[in-house]
Amino acid sequence: MLGTIVNVCCILIGVTVGSIAKRGLGPKYQEAIFVALGIAVVGLGINAVVQNLPNSSYPVLFVVSMALGSVVGTALDLEGRFNRLVSARSKEGSDFAKGLSTAIMLFCIGTLSILGPINSALYGDETYLFTNATLDLVSSMVLGASFGFGIAVAAVVLFFWQGAIYLLAGALSPLMSSGLMCEIGIVGGLLILASGINLLKIREVPTMNLLPALFVPPIWFALVSAAGFVGLPL
């Protein structure tokens, strides 16, 4: 768990520095940072998709994942629940909700953030988590400057997210194949891209409603594995 603790501390430091710096910036500079953040998030999302899509063994799985995920998320009204929860505890309102959801996507949905706790638990290797912490330090500074110290809530989410993966590493490791990570990378990249589109105000995308899409690839790979075990190729 050392890597996760370092990762959380880096986010808290980054958000603190960013939120302090925000006080010395005029509105036009804050807006400039906001736009720059949106462009950067779009770039990160596109990069994740482009890197993983050529290696996909199931080229349409991400389409099915996004479609099923959006239906489940909409049925559960995850976006509405999230916005109401954030708005009830924050004066910033919907803009802050967008920022917090973006922070959660960036910090939690990524290969390093998922593989890191597994490597830490199984091999005592903290390399992925330390690398992730460095990236999150920079991202959290920009997020803190854009949305304030409230973004630190994402560090708490990250702690429980990576902590859960760490504790379940023994059970999850057989499923965490390179193929599965590739599919999760594609879906995760699309979710990050959607967050960037929100930040740039190109279109209102209910990103939280899309979160269940992340669970479709693991379910599919589990079904493929089970089918292969009983001799039914998929």
Salt bridges, closest charged atoms under 4 A:
ASP77 OD2 - ARG84 NH2 3.09
GLU204 OE1 - LYS98 NZ 3.32
